[in-house]
Amino acid sequence: MTATMIGWVEICRLDDIVPRGARVVPAAKGEIAIFRCSDDSVFALHNRCPHKQGPLSEGIVHGHHVACPLHSWVIDLESGEAVAPDIGCAPKLPVKVIEGAVWLKIAQA
Amino acid sequence: MSSEPLSARERLVVIGNGMAGMRTVEELLKLDPSRYSITVFGAEPYVNYDRIMLSSVLAGEKTVDDITINSLAWYETNAITLYTGDPVVAIDARARTVTAQSGIIVSYDRLLIATGSKPIVPPIPGLNLPGVCAFRDIRDVDTMVDAAATYQRAVVIGGGLLGLEAAWGLKRRGMAVAVVHLMPTLMERQLDEAAGRLLQRDLTERGIAFFTNGQTEEVTGTDRVTGIRLADGREAPADLVVVAIGIRPETELARTAGLEVNRGIVVGDNLCTSDPDIYAVGECAEHRGQVVGLVAPIWDMAKVCAHHLAGGGELAYSPQTTATRLKITGIDVFSAGQLAGGEDEDEVVLRDARRGTYRKLVLRDRKLVGAVLYGDVADGNWYFELIRRGADIGDFADRMILGQAAAQGSAGPVKLDTKSMPDDAQICGCNGVCKGTIVETITTKGLTSYEAVKAHTKASASCGTCAPLVRQVLADTLGVDVDGPTIPTVCKCTGYTHEEVRAQILNQGLKTQAAVRAAMAWKTPDGCAACRPALNYYLLCAWPGEYVDDNQSRFINERVHANIQKDGTYSVIPRLWGGTAKPEELAVIAAVAQDYNVAEVKITGGQRLGIYGIKKQDLPAVWARLTAAGLVSGHAYAKGLRTVKTCVGLEWCRFGTQDSTSLGKQLERLTWGTWTPHKFKMGVSGCPRNCAESSIKDLGVICVESGFDLLIGGNGGTELRGTDKLCHVATEAEVLEYCAAFMQLYREEARYLDRTAPYVERVGIAYIRQRVVEDADGRRALQRRFLHAQSFLQDDPWAERANHGVDAKEYQPLPALSAGR
């Protein structure tokens, strides 16, 4: 696999993200949060809680969920949806890990 | 009590002062207290105790006193002659006498043999070495406890119920423990293979080593045991070897006396032996080819035997299905009835690898005939009841594997449904107590407490696992709302309370979050945003200097040592000791504010200066500037010491009685850097006018002419609470000592996220006075523990991050995506 995957961009190594943590990718349309869970699965969401736009990247990552640092809404990383009873969604972006590198899809195919 | 004079009574002699014998005597006294003059011989030098609970004594959860069933006073009250430490050595059935080791000869009209059983001793060399024991009586437990205090390594031979409880107890006492088991899986008589493997996995995680398929060939050593060797050549070193491979009925006396004996002393349905004047109960008896080793059928035997001894002729003993539970804290195992299905049975299995639970049901002809549960045993009683009653399960057979709630259609979390139980539903398996009996006893005796119900009915008095059911029946009967105030659990990941979790961390020596979650059967693999910070704090408090703080389990403010603001920027608040600042410190704060375009600097409520609106990636650089000028973190973000607010005091104020500013600084120097269950604020006022608002602080000091009034438990937040006065002390040194002690007590006992106000309300000011004021030794011990913890905590987190690169990645964003994306 090389950096020529169309529409995908290598953003960091998996090791650059602490397990149960997140890093932020600045972008013109707003920050993107890249999460790494304890099982090493990686998710990418727009870094804005649907509630009060809190930076989700700063929340506590547990299972495949993150708790927003501002008011503790819990967001499902697999879907970007808030966990009931809260309603809302932080849009999700395609992301994958290939040979230890984290790739983010930034253009619609 | 209409009583015959003792001399006119028939003479009953009981051989064996154990649970079976004394239970029979208790039942007999209930039926006819004045029929017999009773003499009891016991081989052990103790009164009657609960042998089931020896595991708990070994594990350090109970003392020998706790497990006494009948005290000496009980024997006296009931005019029972008791010979302890004096085993009977011969029965003369023709002369109707027994002879004890001491030479005493006692005649009987009726004889009851309750000699129990003895440990099976395998035919291997070395078993007579010092350091080898069984696990049968108090003396064995003493041997093990002594060994655990002196030696390191133990080997337990036998991976059944008793062996595993012995292994766990020794582990709890700090020994390295290995278990040798002849079979491929543990507890194979009570568990199927799958559950046995889960059990082995969980015990391995708790540090117990296993040698399965292991046949011990030799116990090695010359003056004392040094290890064991297995037939296949494997070896294990040991300073203590516990042999727990099973028990065998103690029948020697009966055999010599000419009674009919097979494996046990043969008894009929009336518990009478081949001699019409001699009865036998308990583990020494054999009924229809079966010997028993569990307490429930023994209580049935006691009841039937007492009935016949009292002259009754109706009751017949018939064996019941029994259920087994393992007494290892945090490991829940339940089994009852048939373990595996044959040709006529169906097996239904539910395995949840994530939760680490397993359950198997064995069904035959619309009936449940067996159940094995591992990890979640809440439905054990329900299944047991269905097995015992032979209930028709046709209507919900397909759902019953999911438990009572799912099968019977009630929604929500599983509750103990005792209301819908029939009166003859058995609540306490050990003591054979039905729901109806408990309800009737509560009503007729007007009982209102669980302890009283336990005392009167014996329900939950043996192994104790049915205690929640007994409490529920009490609540139902009294009409008390059990959904009312209850002790909160840590979070939805667990059914355990904060107190239970903290106790287990200490008792089981759990030193990582993963160990806590594994040992206490957490429902989630890595917790949630509520329990992770709590566990992190509890472990940090329990194991100072040893537990490694888990940054990813901290709320953002504590993770980055700054306060997140609503726009995602951070505030930076350096510590101004006692609210004082040097000009050069003010200058650097001003310079940082200018250089980072900070709109304004605010004097905080804690009399410090806050710089607001700093971007996360700028934090390390800001801290570098501040630390270079000698400023340190003010921990304005921490569940820890915040500020010590002071007034100017004696130095300037015309009312001041003491140097409150200096004392405030001393308190701040003592306590900064500590982590506490919630934030902790202090105040020191130089006189009772209280300008530092000491009366709404977690710990406040009011200076007076004669010394210092100490106040605790105040809160100026959403729920305003004035302090309680703890005490008056004379010197500044005492203020510091009492402060450290109170903070440590709060650290060790409050629930995570409880301020001192709810903590003080929960335990009461009297309790805190007792711990901190009245118990001087205890106070100094608390102070020592506080200072010990502080020796690891007083490092400035800003300097570590600004100058030593700690958590560098946390503050750096990744490279930006190119423009337009």
Chai-1 contact restraints between the chains, C-beta under 6 A:
chainA,res_idxA,chainB,res_idxB,connection_type,confidence,min_distance_angstrom,max_distance_angstrom,comment,restraint_id
A,I11,B,L814,contact,1.0,0.0,6.0,A-B,restraint_1
A,C12,B,L814,contact,1.0,0.0,6.0,A-B,restraint_2
A,R20,B,Q552,contact,1.0,0.0,6.0,A-B,restraint_3
A,G21,B,Q552,contact,1.0,0.0,6.0,A-B,restraint_4
A,R23,B,L814,contact,1.0,0.0,6.0,A-B,restraint_5
A,V24,B,P813,contact,1.0,0.0,6.0,A-B,restraint_6
A,V25,B,L814,contact,1.0,0.0,6.0,A-B,restraint_7
A,P26,B,P813,contact,1.0,0.0,6.0,A-B,restraint_8
A,P26,B,A816,contact,1.0,0.0,6.0,A-B,restraint_9
A,A27,B,L817,contact,1.0,0.0,6.0,A-B,restraint_10
A,A27,B,R821,contact,1.0,0.0,6.0,A-B,restraint_11
A,A28,B,A819,contact,1.0,0.0,6.0,A-B,restraint_12
A,A28,B,G820,contact,1.0,0.0,6.0,A-B,restraint_13
A,A28,B,R821,contact,1.0,0.0,6.0,A-B,restraint_14
A,S38,B,D526,contact,1.0,0.0,6.0,A-B,restraint_15
A,P55,B,G568,contact,1.0,0.0,6.0,A-B,restraint_16
A,E58,B,I556,contact,1.0,0.0,6.0,A-B,restraint_17
A,I60,B,A529,contact,1.0,0.0,6.0,A-B,restraint_18
A,H62,B,D526,contact,1.0,0.0,6.0,A-B,restraint_19
A,H62,B,G527,contact,1.0,0.0,6.0,A-B,restraint_20
A,H62,B,C528,contact,1.0,0.0,6.0,A-B,restraint_21
A,G63,B,T524,contact,1.0,0.0,6.0,A-B,restraint_22
A,A67,B,A529,contact,1.0,0.0,6.0,A-B,restraint_23
A,P69,B,I556,contact,1.0,0.0,6.0,A-B,restraint_24
A,P69,B,I564,contact,1.0,0.0,6.0,A-B,restraint_25
A,I106,B,R821,contact,1.0,0.0,6.0,A-B,restraint_26
